[in-house]
Amino acid sequence: MVKNIAFYSDQVRQGKVIVFPTDTIWGIGCDATNLSAVKYVYEVKKRDLNKPCILLIDSIQNLKKYVSNLHPRIENLLIHYKKPISIIYKASDLLHPQILNHDGTVAIRVTNNPFCKELIQNLGRPVISTSANVQGEPFPKSFEDISKEIIEGADIVVDKIYDSGINEEPSMLLSFNDEGELKFIRS
């Protein structure tokens, strides 16, 4: 039986680590406000604690809560550009320092994936996400490419039926500094 998205949101709310489809590749993540779940994501992935994850959010309106200043130029880019874009921003005080870069910034993507968007809307807060692979191994281009180690380490794995519209490539990554400069880190 296929579970509905409300079921998955409830599991994430309870602190579960989830393997799920995003608007780029399959990810592993959790409620961004649950620090023990965040730590467990790092354990499962064998990820260096100094390498922050991306925060996924459901809308530009909610993005404004988690960044200190959303420049109109970035807002227009997010509205009009079709490829998934993760942007490094100066974080607001609503985000715990443990999920931020050492300089107080955070990479955030406004997701367009229907599953992710509804998961985050039901949860009522952002999720962290990183590719569903052990650090150093290739990222999974499809559900079948996710390693057994990641599947077994996660608390819950989303039904493959929700795998729609994945681009099979990581998002474009940009940074935007206080001087208004936009820098392409990964295109």
C-alpha positions, 0 to 999 in steps of 0.5 A, a space after each residue: 500500500 502506498 503511503 500518503 505524504 501526510 504519513 511521511 510528514 508525520 514521520 519526519 515530525 517525529 524525528 525520523 530520517 527519510 530517503 526521499 525524491 527531491 527536485 534534483 536527485 534522491 536525498 536523505 534528510 530530516 526536520 531541520 529543527 531536530 538536531 538529533 535527527 540532523 546528527 543521524 543523517 550525518 552518521 548514516 551518510 558518513 558525512 563530515 560534520 563540517 560539511 553543511 547540508 542544503 535546507 529545502 523550503 516550500 516557498 519564497 515567502 517562507 524562505 524570507 523567514 530563514 535568510 537575513 535579507 532576500 535581495 529582489 534580484 535573487 527573488 526574481 531569479 528564483 521565480 523565473 529560472 527553471 533549473 533548481 537553484 540552491 543559494 548560499 545566504 546569510 542565515 536568520 536567527 531562526 536557524 540553529 548554528 549547528 546547521 550553518 556554515 562556519 560563517 553563519 551562512 546556509 544553502 537553501 533551495 525553494 523546491 519545486 518537486 510536488 512531493 517535497 513541497 507538500 512534505 515541507 508544507 505539512 511539516 511546517 518547517 524546512 528539511 535538510 537534504 543531502 544526496 542519498 549516498 555515503 560521502 565520497 561515493 557517486 550520488 544516486 541518479 535513480 532510486 535503484 542507485 541508492 546504496 543498501 547502506 543508506 536504505 538500511 540506515 534511514 528510518 523510512 524510505 519514500 515509496 518509489 511511486 513519488 519519483 517524478 521529475 528528478 533531474 538526476 543532477 545536483 542543483 545549481 549552487 550560487 552564493 550572494 554576498 552582502 555587497 550584492 555579488 552573485 557567485 556561481 559555485 556549481 552550474 
